[in-house]
Amino acid sequence: MNIDNKIIKEYLKNVYFINGTAYAGKSTICKMISDRLGLYHCEENYKLGDFLKIATPLKYPNMCYFQTMKDWQEFISRTPEEYDSWITNTSRELAQFEVIELISIAKNQKVIVDTNIPVDILHEISDYHHVALMLSPQSMSVDNFFDRGDPEKQFILQQIKKSKDPEKTMENYKACIAKINSIEHYNELLNSGFKCFIRDEKNNNIEKRYEDIIHHFKL
């Protein structure tokens, strides 16, 4: 079944998407909008567990990678190119699950969603004033990746320490993070046609970005 994107766009008219690079403040802004304006908040990877109950490795190999990988040492030892391909294609596989879920959630309420749906798909299912892209320098994602205390990142850090050559493995993993936050991906977002909000040393005022984004969303 092929559903016309105009129909999908109509059913997603209550949804506001924030996408972008790591450490740009996406999750913070989404939470601020939800807390202050009352929008339903879909955090990054929302409902992923439910989606994985439906997905199969044959049809969704990237989503189901954790079911098929040999072990965590394999995960942390992939090349930057392999890691980048996995992240990119996982986002594409997840997009259709996200869209179906968002249609249900947004039926009678406005929704702010921290998403990785690719920008070409966002062009098809949403519009200019419903999408905001938040960007940050590549160095922030690489240098600060393990600074956060969330369990997932700390688990990966422990796996790196368990490897045969932790220093080499860490160097490789940081190269993976750099690859998915490369200038090529940055420019793809910057030149996507959507409004971009950039975090750097000169533009690091979260309140200002919040005000700019809700103005852009016309909330």
CYANA upper distance limits for C-alpha pairs under 8 A (distance plus 0.5 A):
  3 ILE  CA      7 ILE  CA      7.59
  3 ILE  CA      8 ILE  CA      7.84
  4 ASP  CA      8 ILE  CA      7.26
  5 ASN  CA      9 LYS  CA      6.51
  5 ASN  CA    124 GLU  CA      6.50
  5 ASN  CA    125 ILE  CA      6.20
  6 LYS  CA     10 GLU  CA      6.75
  6 LYS  CA    124 GLU  CA      8.41
  6 LYS  CA    125 ILE  CA      7.58
  7 ILE  CA     11 TYR  CA      6.95
  8 ILE  CA     12 LEU  CA      6.70
  8 ILE  CA    103 ILE  CA      8.41
  8 ILE  CA    125 ILE  CA      6.43
  9 LYS  CA     13 LYS  CA      6.65
  9 LYS  CA    124 GLU  CA      8.09
  9 LYS  CA    125 ILE  CA      5.05
  9 LYS  CA    126 SER  CA      5.89
 11 TYR  CA    103 ILE  CA      6.31
 11 TYR  CA    106 ALA  CA      8.23
 11 TYR  CA    107 LYS  CA      7.74
 12 LEU  CA    102 LEU  CA      7.60
 12 LEU  CA    103 ILE  CA      6.39
 12 LEU  CA    106 ALA  CA      7.25
 12 LEU  CA    125 ILE  CA      7.95
 12 LEU  CA    126 SER  CA      7.60
 13 LYS  CA    126 SER  CA      7.95
 14 ASN  CA    106 ALA  CA      6.30
 14 ASN  CA    107 LYS  CA      8.16
 14 ASN  CA    109 GLN  CA      7.05
 14 ASN  CA    110 LYS  CA      5.06
 14 ASN  CA    111 VAL  CA      6.61
 15 VAL  CA    102 LEU  CA      8.06
 15 VAL  CA    106 ALA  CA      7.00
 15 VAL  CA    110 LYS  CA      6.35
 15 VAL  CA    111 VAL  CA      5.23
 15 VAL  CA    112 ILE  CA      6.54
 15 VAL  CA    113 VAL  CA      7.78
 15 VAL  CA    130 HIS  CA      7.39
 16 TYR  CA    110 LYS  CA      8.28
 16 TYR  CA    111 VAL  CA      6.57
 16 TYR  CA    112 ILE  CA      5.37
 16 TYR  CA    113 VAL  CA      6.74
 16 TYR  CA    130 HIS  CA      5.15
 16 TYR  CA    131 VAL  CA      6.44
 16 TYR  CA    217 PHE  CA      7.90
 17 PHE  CA    112 ILE  CA      6.60
 17 PHE  CA    113 VAL  CA      5.60
 17 PHE  CA    114 ASP  CA      6.91
 17 PHE  CA    115 THR  CA      6.98
 17 PHE  CA    130 HIS  CA      6.57
 17 PHE  CA    131 VAL  CA      5.23
 17 PHE  CA    132 ALA  CA      6.83
 18 ILE  CA     26 LYS  CA      6.97
 18 ILE  CA     30 CYS  CA      8.00
 18 ILE  CA    112 ILE  CA      8.05
 18 ILE  CA    113 VAL  CA      6.65
 18 ILE  CA    114 ASP  CA      5.70
 18 ILE  CA    115 THR  CA      6.52
 18 ILE  CA    131 VAL  CA      6.42
 18 ILE  CA    132 ALA  CA      5.44
 18 ILE  CA    133 LEU  CA      6.28
 18 ILE  CA    134 MET  CA      7.68
 19 ASN  CA     26 LYS  CA      7.50
 19 ASN  CA    114 ASP  CA      6.80
 19 ASN  CA    115 THR  CA      5.82
 19 ASN  CA    116 ASN  CA      6.28
 19 ASN  CA    117 ILE  CA      7.96
 19 ASN  CA    131 VAL  CA      8.17
 19 ASN  CA    132 ALA  CA      6.98
 19 ASN  CA    133 LEU  CA      5.43
 19 ASN  CA    134 MET  CA      6.80
 20 GLY  CA     24 ALA  CA      7.66
 20 GLY  CA     26 LYS  CA      7.83
 20 GLY  CA    116 ASN  CA      8.07
 20 GLY  CA    133 LEU  CA      5.39
 20 GLY  CA    134 MET  CA      5.14
 20 GLY  CA    135 LEU  CA      5.96
 20 GLY  CA    189 LEU  CA      7.61
 21 THR  CA    134 MET  CA      6.98
 21 THR  CA    135 LEU  CA      5.64
 21 THR  CA    136 SER  CA      6.65
 21 THR  CA    181 ASN  CA      6.98
 21 THR  CA    186 TYR  CA      7.74
 22 ALA  CA    135 LEU  CA      8.09
 22 ALA  CA    136 SER  CA      7.41
 22 ALA  CA    140 MET  CA      8.20
 22 ALA  CA    141 SER  CA      6.02
 22 ALA  CA    181 ASN  CA      7.78
 23 TYR  CA    136 SER  CA      6.84
 23 TYR  CA    140 MET  CA      6.86
 23 TYR  CA    141 SER  CA      6.40
 24 ALA  CA    134 MET  CA      6.03
 24 ALA  CA    135 LEU  CA      5.71
 24 ALA  CA    136 SER  CA      5.34
 24 ALA  CA    198 ILE  CA      7.83
 24 ALA  CA    199 ARG  CA      6.30
 25 GLY  CA     29 ILE  CA      6.63
 25 GLY  CA    134 MET  CA      7.67
 25 GLY  CA    206 ILE  CA      8.25
 26 LYS  CA     30 CYS  CA      6.67
 26 LYS  CA    114 ASP  CA      7.03
 26 LYS  CA    134 MET  CA      7.00
 27 SER  CA     31 LYS  CA      6.68
 27 SER  CA     43 GLU  CA      7.53
 27 SER  CA     44 GLU  CA      8.01
 27 SER  CA    114 ASP  CA      6.78
 28 THR  CA     32 MET  CA      6.70
 29 ILE  CA     33 ILE  CA      6.65
 29 ILE  CA    206 ILE  CA      8.28
 29 ILE  CA    210 TYR  CA      6.63
 30 CYS  CA     34 SER  CA      6.67
 30 CYS  CA     41 HIS  CA      7.36
 30 CYS  CA     43 GLU  CA      8.35
 30 CYS  CA    112 ILE  CA      6.68
 30 CYS  CA    113 VAL  CA      7.34
 30 CYS  CA    114 ASP  CA      7.06
 31 LYS  CA     35 ASP  CA      6.43
 31 LYS  CA     41 HIS  CA      7.38
 32 MET  CA     36 ARG  CA      6.35
 32 MET  CA     37 LEU  CA      8.48
 32 MET  CA    210 TYR  CA      8.12
 33 ILE  CA     37 LEU  CA      5.94
 33 ILE  CA     38 GLY  CA      7.61
 33 ILE  CA     39 LEU  CA      7.19
 33 ILE  CA    112 ILE  CA      7.89
 33 ILE  CA    210 TYR  CA      8.27
 33 ILE  CA    214 ILE  CA      8.22
 34 SER  CA     38 GLY  CA      5.37
 34 SER  CA     39 LEU  CA      5.01
 34 SER  CA     40 TYR  CA      6.55
 34 SER  CA     41 HIS  CA      6.23
 34 SER  CA    112 ILE  CA      7.42
 35 ASP  CA     39 LEU  CA      7.98
 39 LEU  CA    109 GLN  CA      7.85
 39 LEU  CA    110 LYS  CA      5.79
 39 LEU  CA    111 VAL  CA      5.59
 39 LEU  CA    112 ILE  CA      6.52
 40 TYR  CA    109 GLN  CA      7.74
 40 TYR  CA    110 LYS  CA      6.80
 40 TYR  CA    111 VAL  CA      5.09
 40 TYR  CA    112 ILE  CA      6.59
 41 HIS  CA    111 VAL  CA      6.52
 41 HIS  CA    112 ILE  CA      5.68
 41 HIS  CA    113 VAL  CA      6.48
 42 CYS  CA     46 TYR  CA      6.34
 42 CYS  CA    111 VAL  CA      7.74
 42 CYS  CA    112 ILE  CA      6.80
 42 CYS  CA    113 VAL  CA      5.13
 42 CYS  CA    114 ASP  CA      6.75
 43 GLU  CA    113 VAL  CA      6.68
 43 GLU  CA    114 ASP  CA      5.76
 43 GLU  CA    115 THR  CA      8.22
 44 GLU  CA    113 VAL  CA      7.96
 44 GLU  CA    114 ASP  CA      5.45
 44 GLU  CA    115 THR  CA      6.30
 44 GLU  CA    116 ASN  CA      8.29
 45 ASN  CA    115 THR  CA      8.05
 47 LYS  CA     51 PHE  CA      6.85
 48 LEU  CA     52 LEU  CA      6.68
 49 GLY  CA     53 LYS  CA      7.13
 50 ASP  CA     54 ILE  CA      7.59
 51 PHE  CA     55 ALA  CA      6.75
 51 PHE  CA     97 PHE  CA      7.06
 52 LEU  CA     56 THR  CA      8.14
 52 LEU  CA     63 MET  CA      7.84
 52 LEU  CA     64 CYS  CA      7.60
 55 ALA  CA     59 LYS  CA      7.72
 55 ALA  CA     60 TYR  CA      6.53
 55 ALA  CA     63 MET  CA      8.00
 55 ALA  CA     64 CYS  CA      7.68
 56 THR  CA     60 TYR  CA      6.15
 56 THR  CA     61 PRO  CA      7.80
 56 THR  CA     64 CYS  CA      7.24
 57 PRO  CA     61 PRO  CA      4.93
 57 PRO  CA     62 ASN  CA      8.14
 57 PRO  CA     63 MET  CA      8.06
 57 PRO  CA     64 CYS  CA      5.68
 57 PRO  CA     65 TYR  CA      7.85
 57 PRO  CA     67 GLN  CA      8.26
 57 PRO  CA     68 THR  CA      8.07
 60 TYR  CA     64 CYS  CA      6.67
 60 TYR  CA     93 GLU  CA      6.89
 61 PRO  CA     65 TYR  CA      6.36
 62 ASN  CA     86 TRP  CA      6.31
 62 ASN  CA     87 ILE  CA      8.37
 62 ASN  CA     89 ASN  CA      6.84
 62 ASN  CA     90 THR  CA      5.52
 62 ASN  CA     93 GLU  CA      7.96
 63 MET  CA     90 THR  CA      5.76
 63 MET  CA     93 GLU  CA      7.26
 63 MET  CA     94 LEU  CA      7.66
 64 CYS  CA     68 THR  CA      7.32
 65 TYR  CA     69 MET  CA      6.38
 69 MET  CA     74 GLU  CA      7.42
 69 MET  CA     75 PHE  CA      7.73
 70 LYS  CA     74 GLU  CA      6.80
 71 ASP  CA     75 PHE  CA      7.31
 72 TRP  CA     76 ILE  CA      6.88
 72 TRP  CA    159 GLN  CA      7.35
 73 GLN  CA     77 SER  CA      6.54
 73 GLN  CA    159 GLN  CA      7.40
 73 GLN  CA    160 ILE  CA      8.21
 73 GLN  CA    163 SER  CA      7.32
 74 GLU  CA     78 ARG  CA      6.89
 76 ILE  CA    156 ILE  CA      8.08
 76 ILE  CA    159 GLN  CA      8.13
 76 ILE  CA    160 ILE  CA      7.39
 76 ILE  CA    169 THR  CA      7.69
 76 ILE  CA    173 TYR  CA      6.76
 77 SER  CA    169 THR  CA      7.05
 77 SER  CA    172 ASN  CA      7.62
 77 SER  CA    173 TYR  CA      7.63
 78 ARG  CA     82 GLU  CA      6.48
 78 ARG  CA     83 TYR  CA      6.69
 79 THR  CA     83 TYR  CA      6.68
 79 THR  CA    172 ASN  CA      7.73
 79 THR  CA    176 CYS  CA      7.33
 80 PRO  CA     84 ASP  CA      6.47
 80 PRO  CA    172 ASN  CA      7.86
 80 PRO  CA    173 TYR  CA      8.06
 80 PRO  CA    175 ALA  CA      6.45
 80 PRO  CA    176 CYS  CA      4.56
 80 PRO  CA    177 ILE  CA      8.12
 80 PRO  CA    179 LYS  CA      6.43
 80 PRO  CA    180 ILE  CA      8.49
 81 GLU  CA     85 SER  CA      6.63
 81 GLU  CA    176 CYS  CA      7.94
 81 GLU  CA    179 LYS  CA      7.82
 82 GLU  CA     86 TRP  CA      6.68
 83 TYR  CA     87 ILE  CA      6.77
 83 TYR  CA    176 CYS  CA      6.50
 83 TYR  CA    180 ILE  CA      8.21
 84 ASP  CA     88 THR  CA      6.62
 84 ASP  CA    176 CYS  CA      7.37
 84 ASP  CA    179 LYS  CA      6.76
 84 ASP  CA    180 ILE  CA      5.68
 85 SER  CA     89 ASN  CA      6.48
 86 TRP  CA     90 THR  CA      6.36
 87 ILE  CA     91 SER  CA      6.87
 87 ILE  CA    180 ILE  CA      8.03
 88 THR  CA     92 ARG  CA      7.18
 89 ASN  CA     93 GLU  CA      6.69
 90 THR  CA     94 LEU  CA      6.53
 91 SER  CA     95 ALA  CA      6.61
 91 SER  CA    116 ASN  CA      6.31
 91 SER  CA    117 ILE  CA      6.32
 91 SER  CA    118 PRO  CA      7.34
 92 ARG  CA     96 GLN  CA      8.23
 92 ARG  CA    117 ILE  CA      7.17
 92 ARG  CA    118 PRO  CA      7.21
 93 GLU  CA     97 PHE  CA      8.29
 94 LEU  CA     98 GLU  CA      6.70
 94 LEU  CA    117 ILE  CA      8.17
 95 ALA  CA     99 VAL  CA      6.64
 95 ALA  CA    116 ASN  CA      8.46
 95 ALA  CA    117 ILE  CA      5.95
 95 ALA  CA    118 PRO  CA      8.39
 96 GLN  CA    100 ILE  CA      6.85
 97 PHE  CA    101 GLU  CA      6.79
 98 GLU  CA    102 LEU  CA      6.49
 99 VAL  CA    103 ILE  CA      6.69
100 ILE  CA    104 SER  CA      7.18
101 GLU  CA    105 ILE  CA      6.79
102 LEU  CA    106 ALA  CA      6.26
103 ILE  CA    107 LYS  CA      6.74
105 ILE  CA    109 GLN  CA      7.91
105 ILE  CA    111 VAL  CA      8.17
106 ALA  CA    110 LYS  CA      6.41
106 ALA  CA    111 VAL  CA      6.58
117 ILE  CA    121 ILE  CA      7.27
117 ILE  CA    122 LEU  CA      7.21
118 PRO  CA    122 LEU  CA      6.88
119 VAL  CA    123 HIS  CA      6.68
119 VAL  CA    189 LEU  CA      7.76
119 VAL  CA    192 SER  CA      7.32
120 ASP  CA    124 GLU  CA      7.22
120 ASP  CA    192 SER  CA      8.47
121 ILE  CA    125 ILE  CA      6.90
122 LEU  CA    126 SER  CA      5.93
122 LEU  CA    127 ASP  CA      8.03
122 LEU  CA    131 VAL  CA      8.23
123 HIS  CA    127 ASP  CA      6.82
126 SER  CA    130 HIS  CA      6.91
126 SER  CA    131 VAL  CA      7.79
127 ASP  CA    131 VAL  CA      7.16
128 TYR  CA    193 GLY  CA      8.50
128 TYR  CA    194 PHE  CA      6.38
128 TYR  CA    195 LYS  CA      7.73
129 HIS  CA    216 HIS  CA      6.44
129 HIS  CA    217 PHE  CA      5.54
129 HIS  CA    218 LYS  CA      7.80
130 HIS  CA    217 PHE  CA      6.23
131 VAL  CA    194 PHE  CA      7.18
131 VAL  CA    195 LYS  CA      7.78
131 VAL  CA    217 PHE  CA      8.11
132 ALA  CA    194 PHE  CA      7.14
132 ALA  CA    195 LYS  CA      6.06
132 ALA  CA    196 CYS  CA      6.61
132 ALA  CA    197 PHE  CA      7.83
132 ALA  CA    213 ILE  CA      7.49
132 ALA  CA    216 HIS  CA      8.40
133 LEU  CA    189 LEU  CA      7.62
133 LEU  CA    194 PHE  CA      7.36
133 LEU  CA    195 LYS  CA      6.68
133 LEU  CA    196 CYS  CA      5.15
133 LEU  CA    197 PHE  CA      6.62
134 MET  CA    196 CYS  CA      6.23
134 MET  CA    197 PHE  CA      5.27
134 MET  CA    198 ILE  CA      6.31
134 MET  CA    199 ARG  CA      7.89
135 LEU  CA    186 TYR  CA      7.79
135 LEU  CA    196 CYS  CA      7.46
135 LEU  CA    197 PHE  CA      6.65
135 LEU  CA    198 ILE  CA      5.22
135 LEU  CA    199 ARG  CA      6.48
136 SER  CA    140 MET  CA      7.44
136 SER  CA    198 ILE  CA      6.39
136 SER  CA    199 ARG  CA      5.36
136 SER  CA    200 ASP  CA      6.64
137 PRO  CA    141 SER  CA      7.94
137 PRO  CA    199 ARG  CA      7.98
137 PRO  CA    200 ASP  CA      7.18
138 GLN  CA    142 VAL  CA      7.06
138 GLN  CA    178 ALA  CA      7.01
138 GLN  CA    181 ASN  CA      6.09
138 GLN  CA    182 SER  CA      6.94
138 GLN  CA    183 ILE  CA      7.93
139 SER  CA    143 ASP  CA      6.23
139 SER  CA    144 ASN  CA      8.49
139 SER  CA    178 ALA  CA      8.33
140 MET  CA    144 ASN  CA      6.16
140 MET  CA    145 PHE  CA      8.20
141 SER  CA    145 PHE  CA      5.96
141 SER  CA    177 ILE  CA      7.52
141 SER  CA    178 ALA  CA      7.81
141 SER  CA    181 ASN  CA      7.72
142 VAL  CA    174 LYS  CA      6.44
142 VAL  CA    177 ILE  CA      6.46
142 VAL  CA    178 ALA  CA      6.37
144 ASN  CA    148 ARG  CA      8.07
145 PHE  CA    153 LYS  CA      8.20
146 PHE  CA    153 LYS  CA      6.59
146 PHE  CA    154 GLN  CA      7.42
146 PHE  CA    157 LEU  CA      7.74
148 ARG  CA    153 LYS  CA      7.86
149 GLY  CA    153 LYS  CA      7.65
149 GLY  CA    154 GLN  CA      6.98
150 ASP  CA    154 GLN  CA      6.95
151 PRO  CA    155 PHE  CA      6.44
152 GLU  CA    156 ILE  CA      6.91
153 LYS  CA    157 LEU  CA      6.71
154 GLN  CA    158 GLN  CA      6.78
155 PHE  CA    159 GLN  CA      6.88
156 ILE  CA    160 ILE  CA      6.77
157 LEU  CA    161 LYS  CA      6.87
158 GLN  CA    162 LYS  CA      6.86
159 GLN  CA    163 SER  CA      7.05
160 ILE  CA    166 PRO  CA      6.05
160 ILE  CA    169 THR  CA      6.70
160 ILE  CA    170 MET  CA      6.83
161 LYS  CA    166 PRO  CA      5.57
162 LYS  CA    166 PRO  CA      7.36
163 SER  CA    169 THR  CA      7.54
165 ASP  CA    169 THR  CA      6.58
166 PRO  CA    170 MET  CA      6.41
167 GLU  CA    171 GLU  CA      6.73
168 LYS  CA    172 ASN  CA      6.74
169 THR  CA    173 TYR  CA      6.59
170 MET  CA    174 LYS  CA      6.58
171 GLU  CA    175 ALA  CA      6.80
172 ASN  CA    176 CYS  CA      6.88
173 TYR  CA    177 ILE  CA      6.93
174 LYS  CA    178 ALA  CA      6.60
175 ALA  CA    179 LYS  CA      6.56
176 CYS  CA    180 ILE  CA      7.02
177 ILE  CA    181 ASN  CA      6.82
178 ALA  CA    182 SER  CA      6.21
180 ILE  CA    185 HIS  CA      7.55
181 ASN  CA    185 HIS  CA      6.72
181 ASN  CA    186 TYR  CA      7.19
182 SER  CA    186 TYR  CA      6.69
183 ILE  CA    187 ASN  CA      6.42
184 GLU  CA    188 GLU  CA      6.68
185 HIS  CA    189 LEU  CA      6.97
186 TYR  CA    190 LEU  CA      6.63
187 ASN  CA    191 ASN  CA      6.30
188 GLU  CA    192 SER  CA      6.39
189 LEU  CA    194 PHE  CA      8.31
189 LEU  CA    196 CYS  CA      8.39
190 LEU  CA    194 PHE  CA      8.22
190 LEU  CA    196 CYS  CA      6.92
197 PHE  CA    209 ARG  CA      7.48
197 PHE  CA    213 ILE  CA      8.34
198 ILE  CA    203 ASN  CA      7.29
199 ARG  CA    203 ASN  CA      5.69
199 ARG  CA    204 ASN  CA      5.92
200 ASP  CA    204 ASN  CA      6.28
205 ASN  CA    209 ARG  CA      6.97
206 ILE  CA    210 TYR  CA      6.57
207 GLU  CA    211 GLU  CA      6.72
208 LYS  CA    212 ASP  CA      6.63
209 ARG  CA    213 ILE  CA      6.50
210 TYR  CA    214 ILE  CA      6.74
211 GLU  CA    215 HIS  CA      6.61
212 ASP  CA    216 HIS  CA      6.68
213 ILE  CA    217 PHE  CA      6.63
214 ILE  CA    218 LYS  CA      6.43
214 ILE  CA    219 LEU  CA      5.83
215 HIS  CA    219 LEU  CA      6.87
